[in-house]
Amino acid sequence: MTATKRSPDARARTRTRRPADSLTSGAVARYAAGSIGTGGFATLPGLVLVFYLTDTLGVAALAAGLVVTAAKVWDVLIDPWLGARSDAALARRGTRRGGMLLGAIALPVGFALTFAVPAGMPPAAAAVWVAIAFLATATAFSIFQVPYIALPAELTGDYDERTRLLTWRVVVLTIAILLFGAGGPALRGALDDEYAGYLLMGVVAGVVIGAGMLVAAFVAPRRAAADTDGLVAPPRASIAAAYADGWASLKRSAPFRALLGAFVLQGLATGLMLAAANYVAVWVLHSEDALTFLFVALIAPAVLCAPVWKLVADRVGKERGFFLASILFGVAALAIVGLAWAPGAWVYAPVALAGAGYAGMQSLPMAMLPDVISHDARTHGPGRAGSFGGVWTAGETTGMALGATVLTLVLAATGYVESTGGAVVDQPAAAVLGIVLAFSIVPAALVAASLVVLRAYRLRRDDLQTGEDAPPAAVPGASGAATEGTAP
């Protein structure tokens, strides 16, 4: 039998043809752009909002913590409902894009208003102003974030492509954290008037955050009617029904419980360190400029190491890579306790190691989440990615919110002295020690607890790549990914 020869062009096409689940660079880039919003919203309020309340508006530490926590509790209440609404929108209209666009447009307005409190307003009134504006901002963010979290499971069904997608998302996320963490305080200090500086920061940051979210909204595929034949549009769900569906997802999926539990504890740890960083710069290192250096030390290694953690995950699996990244972060955080006895520039070294671990702590669990969703679709049927996204976002929000709350409790317990803009105060030694502990030992302990929870995560590559896993078409609307999310 004579072998058929192929032309060089045909052989070239064969070599360059990509798997059906391979994402285009454009789809990866558009999805990653959403992390400009995620990084900005998670970083800047966590970094400066409590400090703004206590040291500019004169709000007591516990009251400041209550303001921040109230908005996050509201998010926790609505996120599962938003997830159910997103699933319904996908089934009815063939896309999750509408909610993402609404959140992207509304967030910049609320963000600017949060930092627009007029000078001279009494602390109680200022606290109410910030509470209402930040509540609206957090709502807009959730409207975007819940469907955004659900998208990776729909864009590709491939185990390694999900890691690639989320790795680049985290690269952008870490760059955004660096830009907002360093640029936000720089904008705040660009004007002589402290109140005007905060307003400038709020306007510029809000516009940039909204722009990143707007770009990401257009990666959400639009499906033809045939692509959603397997999905039944549910009736409009009440919040109670949405919570019941979210609870059912947690109850039936052991991998989801383990992954979410670990991620929430780590969100609490990183949220606590984020909220404490401004206090460390001012009261431990005695330099407001140190805040910028802390962020550069944390995020520059994270940007460099995110692709490294992808290589680690490709070699040993995502769950083992996540475990290793968490150990690195926890050990580095524990070392920072030395600030209590010897404050100095040496702290940037362990912070840099924590940044290297942080990259893996962000990219790998986010790459594991669509695996969990796909596994649930295989075993219990498709159509629930939004519900998973809603519960995940609620858990993530809870962790970050409680980080700021824990800090305010530590500040109140150790006698922290709040002040209004321009006032000079002295902090008791106990308050300074509390700031150091909130930046080191407490986060290290929380990460250690997360590793105990993570041991219950049992999904491995073989469980998801044996051919038994749901193909992309079985994930809600995933067959449309070949139109907008994959190479031809």
C-alpha positions as CSV (number, residue, x, y, z in Angstrom):
1,M,0.0,0.0,0.0
2,T,1.5,3.3,-1.1
3,A,1.7,6.1,1.6
4,T,0.0,9.3,0.7
5,K,2.4,12.3,0.6
6,R,1.3,15.6,2.1
7,S,2.4,19.0,0.9
8,P,4.7,21.1,3.2
9,D,1.7,23.5,3.7
10,A,-0.5,20.7,4.8
11,R,2.1,19.4,7.2
12,A,2.5,22.9,8.6
13,R,-1.2,23.2,9.1
14,T,-1.2,19.9,11.0
15,R,1.6,21.0,13.2
16,T,0.0,24.3,14.1
17,R,-3.5,23.1,14.5
18,R,-4.6,23.6,18.1
19,P,-6.9,21.4,20.2
20,A,-10.6,22.2,20.1
21,D,-10.4,23.4,23.7
22,S,-7.4,25.7,23.2
23,L,-8.1,29.3,24.0
24,T,-7.1,32.1,21.7
25,S,-4.7,34.7,23.0
26,G,-7.4,37.3,22.6
27,A,-9.9,35.4,24.8
28,V,-7.2,34.9,27.5
29,A,-6.3,38.6,27.4
30,R,-9.9,39.8,27.6
31,Y,-10.6,37.5,30.5
32,A,-7.4,38.6,32.3
33,A,-8.4,42.3,31.9
34,G,-11.2,41.7,34.4
35,S,-8.6,41.3,37.1
36,I,-7.8,45.0,36.7
37,G,-11.2,45.4,38.4
38,T,-10.8,42.5,40.8
39,G,-7.3,43.7,41.8
40,G,-8.3,47.3,42.2
41,F,-11.5,46.7,44.1
42,A,-9.9,44.1,46.4
43,T,-6.7,46.2,47.0
44,L,-7.5,49.8,47.3
45,P,-10.5,49.7,49.7
46,G,-8.7,47.0,51.7
47,L,-5.6,49.1,51.9
48,V,-6.9,52.6,52.6
49,L,-10.6,52.5,53.5
50,V,-10.2,51.7,57.2
51,F,-7.3,54.1,57.4
52,Y,-9.4,56.8,55.7
53,L,-12.1,56.3,58.2
54,T,-9.9,56.3,61.3
55,D,-7.2,58.8,60.4
56,T,-9.0,61.3,58.1
57,L,-12.6,61.2,59.0
58,G,-12.1,60.6,62.8
59,V,-14.3,57.5,62.9
60,A,-13.6,55.1,65.8
61,A,-11.8,51.9,64.9
62,L,-14.7,49.6,65.7
63,A,-17.2,51.8,63.8
64,A,-14.8,51.8,60.8
65,G,-14.7,48.1,60.9
66,L,-18.5,47.9,61.0
67,V,-18.8,50.1,58.0
68,V,-16.5,47.9,55.9
69,T,-18.0,44.7,57.2
70,A,-21.6,45.8,56.6
71,A,-21.0,46.2,52.9
72,K,-19.3,42.8,52.7
73,V,-22.0,41.1,54.6
74,W,-24.5,42.5,52.1
75,D,-22.4,41.0,49.3
76,V,-22.5,37.6,51.0
77,L,-26.3,37.9,51.2
78,I,-26.8,38.7,47.5
79,D,-24.0,36.8,45.8
80,P,-25.8,33.4,45.7
81,W,-28.9,35.1,44.4
82,L,-26.8,36.9,41.7
83,G,-25.4,33.5,40.8
84,A,-28.8,32.0,40.3
85,R,-29.8,35.1,38.2
86,S,-26.7,34.7,36.1
87,D,-27.5,31.0,35.4
88,A,-31.1,32.0,34.5
89,A,-29.8,34.7,32.1
90,L,-27.5,32.2,30.4
91,A,-30.4,29.8,29.9
92,R,-32.8,32.5,28.7
93,R,-30.6,34.8,26.7
94,G,-27.6,32.7,26.0
95,T,-25.0,34.9,27.7
96,R,-23.9,36.2,31.1
97,R,-22.7,39.5,29.6
98,G,-25.5,41.7,30.7
99,G,-24.7,41.6,34.4
100,M,-21.0,42.1,33.8
101,L,-21.7,45.2,31.7
102,L,-24.0,46.6,34.4
103,G,-21.5,46.2,37.1
104,A,-18.7,47.7,35.0
105,I,-20.7,50.8,34.3
106,A,-22.0,51.4,37.9
107,L,-18.9,50.7,39.9
108,P,-16.8,53.8,39.0
109,V,-19.6,56.1,40.3
110,G,-19.9,54.4,43.6
111,F,-16.1,54.1,44.0
112,A,-15.7,57.9,43.6
113,L,-18.5,58.7,46.0
114,T,-16.9,56.5,48.7
115,F,-14.0,58.8,48.9
116,A,-15.9,62.1,48.3
117,V,-16.8,62.9,52.0
118,P,-16.7,66.7,52.4
119,A,-14.2,68.2,54.8
120,G,-15.6,69.1,58.2
121,M,-18.4,66.5,58.2
122,P,-19.0,65.0,61.7
123,P,-17.5,61.5,62.1
124,A,-20.9,59.8,62.5
125,A,-22.3,61.4,59.3
126,A,-19.1,60.6,57.5
127,A,-19.4,57.0,58.5
128,V,-22.9,56.8,57.2
129,W,-21.9,58.5,53.9
130,V,-19.0,56.0,53.3
131,A,-21.2,53.0,54.4
132,I,-23.9,53.9,51.8
133,A,-21.5,54.6,48.9
134,F,-19.3,51.6,49.6
135,L,-22.4,49.4,49.8
136,A,-23.4,50.5,46.3
137,T,-19.9,50.0,45.0
138,A,-19.7,46.5,46.5
139,T,-23.1,45.6,44.9
140,A,-21.9,46.8,41.5
141,F,-18.7,44.7,41.9
142,S,-20.7,41.6,42.8
143,I,-23.0,42.0,39.8
144,F,-19.9,41.8,37.6
145,Q,-17.8,39.3,39.6
146,V,-20.2,36.5,40.1
147,P,-20.7,35.7,36.3
148,Y,-17.0,36.5,35.8
149,I,-16.0,33.7,38.2
150,A,-18.3,31.3,36.4
151,L,-16.8,31.9,32.9
152,P,-13.6,29.7,33.0
153,A,-15.7,26.5,33.2
154,E,-17.5,27.5,30.1
155,L,-14.6,28.9,28.1
156,T,-12.7,25.6,28.0
157,G,-13.1,22.0,29.3
158,D,-9.3,21.3,29.3
159,Y,-7.5,20.8,32.6
160,D,-4.3,22.6,31.5
161,E,-6.0,25.3,29.5
162,R,-7.8,26.4,32.6
163,T,-4.5,26.7,34.4
164,R,-3.2,28.8,31.5
165,L,-6.3,31.0,31.5
166,L,-6.2,31.6,35.3
167,T,-2.4,32.0,35.3
168,W,-2.6,35.0,33.0
169,R,-5.5,36.3,35.0
170,V,-3.4,36.3,38.1
171,V,-0.4,37.9,36.3
172,V,-2.8,40.8,35.5
173,L,-4.2,40.7,39.0
174,T,-0.8,41.0,40.6
175,I,0.2,43.9,38.3
176,A,-3.1,45.6,39.2
177,I,-2.5,45.1,42.9
178,L,0.9,46.7,42.5
179,L,-0.4,49.6,40.5
180,F,-3.4,50.3,42.8
181,G,-1.4,49.6,45.9
182,A,1.4,51.9,45.0
183,G,-0.5,54.3,42.7
184,G,-3.5,54.8,44.9
185,P,-1.6,56.3,47.9
186,A,0.6,58.3,45.4
187,L,-2.6,59.9,44.0
188,R,-3.9,60.5,47.5
189,G,-0.7,62.4,48.3
190,A,-0.5,64.3,45.1
191,L,-2.7,67.1,46.4
192,D,-2.0,69.2,49.6
193,D,-5.6,68.8,50.7
194,E,-6.1,65.4,52.2
195,Y,-9.8,65.2,51.3
196,A,-9.2,66.3,47.7
197,G,-6.4,63.7,47.4
198,Y,-8.8,60.9,48.4
199,L,-11.4,62.1,45.9
200,L,-8.8,62.2,43.1
201,M,-7.7,58.7,44.0
202,G,-11.4,57.5,44.0
203,V,-12.2,59.0,40.6
204,V,-9.1,57.8,38.8
205,A,-9.1,54.3,40.4
206,G,-12.9,53.9,39.7
207,V,-12.5,54.7,36.0
208,V,-9.6,52.3,35.6
209,I,-11.4,49.5,37.5
210,G,-14.5,50.0,35.4
211,A,-12.5,49.9,32.2
212,G,-10.9,46.6,33.0
213,M,-14.3,45.1,33.9
214,L,-15.8,46.4,30.7
215,V,-13.2,44.7,28.5
216,A,-13.7,41.4,30.3
217,A,-17.5,41.5,29.8
218,F,-17.0,40.9,26.1
219,V,-15.3,37.6,26.6
220,A,-18.6,36.2,27.8
221,P,-19.8,34.1,24.8
222,R,-23.2,34.7,23.2
223,R,-24.8,31.3,22.4
224,A,-27.1,30.3,19.6
225,A,-30.4,28.8,20.7
226,A,-29.1,25.3,19.8
227,D,-26.2,25.8,22.2
228,T,-28.5,26.1,25.2
229,D,-30.9,23.3,24.3
230,G,-29.6,21.3,27.3
231,L,-30.3,24.1,29.7
232,V,-33.8,24.7,31.2
233,A,-34.4,28.3,32.2
234,P,-35.4,28.2,35.9
235,P,-38.1,30.3,37.4
236,R,-36.9,33.6,38.9
237,A,-35.3,32.6,42.1
238,S,-35.8,34.2,45.5
239,I,-32.8,34.9,47.7
240,A,-33.9,31.9,49.9
241,A,-34.1,29.6,46.9
242,A,-30.7,30.8,45.6
243,Y,-29.2,30.1,49.0
244,A,-30.8,26.7,49.0
245,D,-29.2,25.9,45.7
246,G,-25.8,27.2,46.8
247,W,-26.0,25.2,50.0
248,A,-26.9,22.1,47.9
249,S,-23.8,22.7,45.8
250,L,-21.7,22.8,48.9
251,K,-23.4,19.7,50.4
252,R,-23.0,17.5,47.3
253,S,-19.5,18.6,46.3
254,A,-16.7,17.6,48.7
255,P,-14.0,19.1,46.5
256,F,-15.9,22.5,46.4
257,R,-16.2,22.5,50.2
258,A,-12.5,21.8,50.7
259,L,-11.3,24.3,48.1
260,L,-13.7,27.1,49.2
261,G,-12.8,26.6,52.9
262,A,-9.1,26.9,52.2
263,F,-9.6,29.9,50.0
264,V,-11.8,31.7,52.5
265,L,-9.2,31.2,55.3
266,Q,-6.4,32.4,53.0
267,G,-8.6,35.4,52.0
268,L,-8.9,36.2,55.6
269,A,-5.1,36.1,56.0
270,T,-4.4,38.2,53.0
271,G,-7.2,40.6,53.8
272,L,-5.8,41.1,57.3
273,M,-2.3,41.8,55.9
274,L,-3.6,44.1,53.3
275,A,-5.6,46.2,55.8
276,A,-2.6,46.2,58.2
277,A,0.0,47.3,55.6
278,N,-0.8,51.0,55.9
279,Y,-0.5,50.9,59.7
280,V,2.8,49.0,59.5
281,A,4.2,51.7,57.2
282,V,3.1,54.6,59.4
283,W,3.5,53.2,62.9
284,V,6.1,50.5,62.7
285,L,8.4,51.7,59.8
286,H,7.5,55.3,60.4
287,S,7.3,56.2,56.8
288,E,4.2,56.6,54.5
289,D,6.5,55.8,51.6
290,A,7.2,52.4,53.1
291,L,3.7,51.4,52.0
292,T,4.8,51.6,48.4
293,F,7.9,49.6,49.1
294,L,5.9,46.9,50.8
295,F,3.6,46.6,47.8
296,V,6.5,46.5,45.4
297,A,8.2,43.8,47.5
298,L,5.0,41.8,47.6
299,I,3.8,42.1,44.1
300,A,6.9,42.1,41.9
301,P,7.8,38.5,42.9
302,A,4.1,37.6,42.4
303,V,4.1,38.8,38.8
304,L,7.3,36.8,38.1
305,C,6.2,33.7,39.9
306,A,2.7,33.2,38.5
307,P,4.0,31.5,35.4
308,V,6.4,29.4,37.6
309,W,3.4,28.1,39.6
310,K,1.8,27.0,36.3
311,L,4.9,25.0,35.5
312,V,4.8,23.5,39.0
313,A,1.1,22.6,38.5
314,D,1.7,21.1,35.1
315,R,4.3,18.8,36.7
316,V,2.8,17.9,40.1
317,G,-0.8,18.9,39.8
318,K,-2.7,22.1,40.8
319,E,-3.6,20.9,44.3
320,R,0.0,20.1,45.3
321,G,1.2,23.3,43.8
322,F,-1.4,25.2,45.8
323,F,-0.2,23.4,49.0
324,L,3.4,24.4,48.3
325,A,2.6,28.0,47.6
326,S,0.6,28.2,50.8
327,I,3.5,26.8,52.9
328,L,5.9,29.4,51.3
329,F,3.5,32.2,52.1
330,G,2.8,31.1,55.7
331,V,6.5,30.7,56.6
332,A,7.3,34.1,55.1
333,A,4.5,35.7,57.1
334,L,5.7,34.1,60.3
335,A,9.2,35.6,59.8
336,I,7.7,39.1,59.7
337,V,7.1,39.0,63.4
338,G,10.7,40.2,63.9
339,L,9.4,43.7,63.3
340,A,8.3,43.7,66.9
341,W,11.9,43.8,68.0
342,A,13.8,45.1,65.0
343,P,11.8,47.2,62.6
344,G,13.7,47.9,59.4
345,A,14.1,47.4,55.7
346,W,14.9,43.7,56.2
347,V,11.2,43.1,56.2
348,Y,11.0,43.5,52.4
349,A,12.8,40.1,52.0
350,P,10.1,38.0,53.8
351,V,7.4,40.1,52.1
352,A,8.9,39.2,48.8
353,L,8.8,35.5,49.6
354,A,5.2,35.9,50.7
355,G,4.6,37.5,47.3
356,A,6.1,34.5,45.5
357,G,3.7,32.2,47.4
358,Y,0.8,34.6,46.9
359,A,0.9,34.1,43.2
360,G,0.3,30.4,43.5
361,M,-2.3,31.0,46.2
362,Q,-4.3,33.0,43.7
363,S,-3.8,31.3,40.4
364,L,-4.1,27.7,41.4
365,P,-7.3,27.6,43.4
366,M,-9.0,29.8,40.7
367,A,-7.8,27.2,38.1
368,M,-9.1,24.4,40.3
369,L,-12.6,26.0,40.7
370,P,-13.7,25.3,37.0
371,D,-12.5,21.7,37.5
372,V,-14.8,21.4,40.5
373,I,-17.7,22.9,38.4
374,S,-17.0,20.6,35.5
375,H,-16.9,17.6,37.9
376,D,-20.3,18.6,39.3
377,A,-21.7,19.0,35.8
378,R,-20.6,15.5,34.9
379,T,-22.1,14.0,38.0
380,H,-25.2,16.1,38.6
381,G,-25.9,17.8,35.3
382,P,-25.0,21.3,33.8
383,G,-26.4,24.7,34.5
384,R,-25.1,25.6,37.9
385,A,-21.8,27.4,37.2
386,G,-23.4,30.7,38.3
387,S,-24.5,29.2,41.6
388,F,-21.0,28.0,42.2
389,G,-19.6,31.4,41.3
390,G,-22.1,33.1,43.6
391,V,-21.1,30.9,46.6
392,W,-17.4,31.3,45.8
393,T,-17.7,35.1,45.5
394,A,-19.6,35.2,48.8
395,G,-16.9,33.1,50.5
396,E,-14.1,35.2,49.0
397,T,-15.8,38.4,50.1
398,T,-16.3,37.1,53.6
399,G,-12.7,36.2,54.0
400,M,-11.5,39.6,52.8
401,A,-14.1,41.5,54.8
402,L,-13.3,39.7,58.0
403,G,-9.6,40.4,57.5
404,A,-10.4,44.2,57.9
405,T,-12.7,43.3,60.8
406,V,-10.1,41.3,62.6
407,L,-7.7,44.2,62.2
408,T,-10.1,46.7,63.7
409,L,-10.7,44.4,66.7
410,V,-7.0,44.1,67.3
411,L,-6.7,47.9,67.0
412,A,-9.5,48.5,69.5
413,A,-8.2,45.8,71.9
414,T,-4.7,47.3,72.0
415,G,-5.8,50.9,72.5
416,Y,-5.3,52.4,69.0
417,V,-5.9,56.1,68.9
418,E,-7.9,57.4,65.9
419,S,-7.5,60.9,64.5
420,T,-8.9,63.4,62.0
421,G,-7.0,64.7,59.0
422,G,-3.8,66.5,59.9
423,A,-3.9,65.7,63.6
424,V,-0.7,64.3,65.2
425,V,-1.1,61.5,67.8
426,D,1.1,59.0,69.6
427,Q,0.2,55.3,69.6
428,P,0.7,53.1,72.7
429,A,3.3,50.4,72.4
430,A,0.6,47.8,72.7
431,A,-1.2,49.1,69.6
432,V,2.1,49.0,67.6
433,L,2.7,45.4,68.7
434,G,-0.9,44.5,67.7
435,I,-0.2,45.9,64.2
436,V,2.8,43.7,63.9
437,L,1.0,40.6,65.0
438,A,-1.9,41.3,62.7
439,F,0.7,41.5,59.8
440,S,2.6,38.3,60.7
441,I,1.6,35.6,63.2
442,V,-2.2,35.8,62.8
443,P,-2.1,35.4,58.9
444,A,0.5,32.6,59.3
445,A,-1.9,30.7,61.6
446,L,-4.8,31.2,59.2
447,V,-2.8,29.8,56.3
448,A,-1.8,26.8,58.4
449,A,-5.5,26.2,59.1
450,S,-6.3,26.4,55.4
451,L,-3.8,23.6,54.7
452,V,-5.7,21.3,57.1
453,V,-8.9,22.0,55.2
454,L,-7.2,21.6,51.8
455,R,-6.2,18.0,52.6
456,A,-9.8,17.0,52.0
457,Y,-9.6,18.1,48.3
458,R,-9.4,14.8,46.3
459,L,-9.8,15.8,42.6
460,R,-6.7,15.0,40.6
461,R,-5.7,15.3,37.0
462,D,-6.7,11.7,36.3
463,D,-10.2,12.3,37.7
464,L,-10.7,15.1,35.2
465,Q,-8.9,13.8,32.1
466,T,-10.0,10.2,31.9
467,G,-12.6,11.0,29.3
468,E,-15.4,10.6,31.8
469,D,-15.4,14.3,32.6
470,A,-18.0,16.5,30.9
471,P,-16.9,17.8,27.6
472,P,-17.2,21.6,27.1
473,A,-20.6,21.2,25.5
474,A,-21.9,19.7,28.7
475,V,-20.9,22.7,30.7
476,P,-23.5,25.5,30.5
477,G,-23.2,27.0,27.1
478,A,-19.6,25.8,26.6
479,S,-20.1,24.8,23.0
480,G,-20.2,28.4,22.2
481,A,-16.6,28.8,23.3
482,A,-15.6,27.5,19.9
483,T,-17.0,30.7,18.5
484,E,-15.5,33.3,20.8
485,G,-13.2,31.5,23.1
486,T,-11.2,28.9,21.1
487,A,-9.1,28.7,18.0
488,P,-10.9,27.4,14.8
